[in-house]
Amino acid sequence: MIKKTQTRIFNITSKNSSINSDFNSLIRCSLPNLNFSNQNIENVYFSVLHCEVPNSFYNCNLYVNQLVLNGVTYTITRGNYNVNTMITQLLSILPAGYSITYSNITNKYTFTHNTTNFTINGDNSACTCRDILGIGNTDITSTGLSLVLPNVVNFLPIQRLNFRSNLFSFGNYNQLDNSSNIFLTLQNDAPNLGIISYKNSDSIKFLIQDSSITAFQISVTDDQNNLINFNGVHWTMTFRIDVEFKENIVLQNFNNIVR
């Protein structure tokens, strides 16, 4: 059976629709005439045609910027760091007497204190910079005033961005948080302050189950479902709605059909 289809394209942006201020990772989309309850409509499909997203977020962000040392929490200023700038930042917030070196061979930090042994509390939930500094998930204590962190440093940016909406039930799956509301995943292959571009070259589309869409929210997160902070830079997306009608139905004005 040959179906007749009408298509609408929507250009959206985080500009003027952001709900979480300069984060720009939670937006509201208000879409006109998207009530698909007409009896002549058989299926409705959603697809993202293309998306342009700035790599303007930090590798040390709100979720990974605390170090717990001897039971005391120290907050690292959010920003983009490398091995040397992170050492400078840590020494500016830690008490006097500490020194930090980096090995180009092992890619690990070594913490040292002048007079006393110390403990980095990797087991403390407040110690969120574990992966960046290479601390691990257990408490580790210096020996002979020195402590080589167990893991290598990691100043890579967020590797994958997830676009989510609870309105859509597409059956997709994210392992880390067991969520199923992702409708687009972007691989971060752009340099700092570059553009992450996506084009739907595989023609991926999803069947919309809800027949009363008028508005919905989109969130942009990492794999842990933490909202991305785009630091005031906006992203854009173009998505497409395909409405399939029953055979032999004469197509009318789109707005008259779907409302």
N, C-alpha and C positions, 0 to 999 in steps of 0.2 A: 504494500500500500504506500503510495506517495503522499507525504504530508506537506502541507503548505506551512511556511514559516515566516514570521516577521521578526526582525531584529532591531534592538535598540542599543546604542552605545552611550556609555556614561563616562565622562571625564570627572574625576574627583581629585582632591588635593587636601593635604593637612592644613593648608592656609585657610583661615577663617572658619575652620570646622574642628579645630583641636579642642579637646575637652581638658587635657592636662597641660595647659600652658605651653612653655617652650619645649617640653618633652616631645610634643607633636607625634606621639605614638598611640593616642586614643582619640579617635575622631567619630563624629556622627554624620551619617549619610542620610539625607532626606531625598527620597526618589519619588517623582510624580507618577501617578497612574499605574501602580504596580500591584493591583489586586487581581489575581489570576483565577477568580472563581467562576468566570463565564463557562457555561456548559460546553461550548464549542472548543475550548482549549484542552488539549490532550496532555502536553508536557511543556515544562518551562526549564530552560537550562541557563546556568551561570558559568561564565568563563572570564578569566583575566587575559586581556589582549597583550598589554605591556605595562611595565611599571618602572619608575625611575626613582631611586632611593639614594640619598647622600650618605656617604661613609663619614659622618660627622660626630659619631659617638666615641667615647673614650675607652681605652683598654683597662683603665682603673676607674670604675664608675661607682655609683651609689651602693651597689650590691657586693662589691669586692674591694673595699677600701679601709678595712680595719685590721690592725695587728694587735694581738693580746700577748703582752710580755710581762712575766711575773704577776699575772692576774690583773694587770692594768691594760685598758683598751686605749690604743692610740689610733687616731683617724688620719689617714693619708689624704691629702688634697686631691680631689678628682682631676684627672687629666690623662694625656697620652705620655707614657713613660718608656724609657729604655733602661738597660742595666745601670747606666751611670747616673741618669737623672733620678732614678728611684733611690739609689744610695744617698744622693744629696738630700732628697726629701725625707728619708727615714732618719738620717742623722740630725735633721732640723727639728724633729718632733720627739725623739727619744732622749732620755736623760743623759747627762754628761758621762763619759767613760766608755761609751760604745764605739766600735769601729766596724766597718763592713767592707769586705773585699769580694771580688768576683773572679772566678776562674774561667778563662776562655777555653780551657780544655774540658772541664766537666760541666760548664754552664750552670754552676751552682754558686750561691752566696755562702760566705762564712761570716758569722757574727762573732765578735770578740769583745770582752769587757776587761778593763784595766785591773780590777781588784777582786771581783766576785763572780761566782758562777750564776747562771740565770736559766730561766725556763721560758720557752715560747709555747704558749698554750694552744696548740693546734686542735685540741679536742674541745675547746670552748667555741660555742656556736657564734659568738661575737667575732671570732677570728675569721673574717671573710676573705682575706687576701691570700689564703693558702696556695691556690693554684698559681697566682702571679709570682709569689716569692719562692715557691717550691717547698712549703712547710710540711704538707701532708696533714693527716687527720688525727694525729696523736700528739700529746705533749712531748716535747723534746727538751733535754737539759744539757747544758754545756759541760764539757770535761776539760779541766785545765784552762778554764776561762774562755774556751773557744768552742764553737758549734758550727759544723758544716751542715747546711740544710739538706734533707734527704733527697729532694727532687730538683730537677732543673727549673729555671725561671721560665715564665711564659708571658710574654708581652704581646702576643698575637691579639688582633682585634676579635670581636665577636664573629664567629665563622659562619653563622647561619641565622637569618632573620625569618620569623614566622608571622604571617598575617592571619589573624583569627577573627571569627565572628560566631557567637553562640546562636545566632539566628539560623545558620546553615548547618544541617546535619548530613554531612557528606561521607561520614564513616572513615575519615582519615585518622591517622594515629601518630602520636608523639610519645616515645618511650620514656623519657625522663620524668614527665608529669602525668602520663597516661591520659592526655587530653585528646579530644577528637574534633576540635573546632578549627583546625588549621585548613585554610583553603589555598594558601600560596606559601611556598618556602623559597627563599632566595639565598643562593651561595654568595658569600661576600668575597668577591674577587677584585675589588677596587682598592686603590691606594687611599691613604688618609686624605680626606676632603675630596675624593673622587666620587663618581656616580656608579652605583650598582644598577645595572640594567637587566631587565627581563623581557623576553619576547616569547609568546606562547607558540613555539615552533612545532610542538606536538599536538596542537589543537585540543588540549585538555579542557574538558567541560564537566560540570556537575549538575545533576538533576535537583531542582529546587522542590522541596516537599511542602514548604509553607506557602499557602495560597493567599496570604493577606499582608504581603510586605508593603510597608509604606516608608519605614526608616529602620536603620540598624546601625550598630557600632562596629568599627574595625579597630583592633588593637594590634600593635607590632611589638613582638617580644623576642627574647632569646629562648633557648630550649627549656629553661627553667620557668618559663612564663613570666619573667621579669620584663616590665615595660622598658623599651629602649628610650634613651634620652638623646634626641637628635640635636640638642643644644640650639634650638631656634631655627634650624634649617628645615625646609619643607620638602616633602616627597609628593609624587604624583602617581596616579594609576588610571588606566582605562580598562573598564570591564564591559562585558557584553551580555545582554539578555536575549535569548532566543525563545520565542513562543511558537510551539507547534500546534496547529489546528487539525481538527478531524478532517478526513477526506471529503472533498466536494463542498467545503465551506467557502463561500465567497468572502474574501478579505475586505474589511471595511477600514475606516480610519482607525488607527491603532488605539488612540485615546478612547474612542467609543467602545471598543471591544473589551479592553482590560479593566475598565473601572467598574 
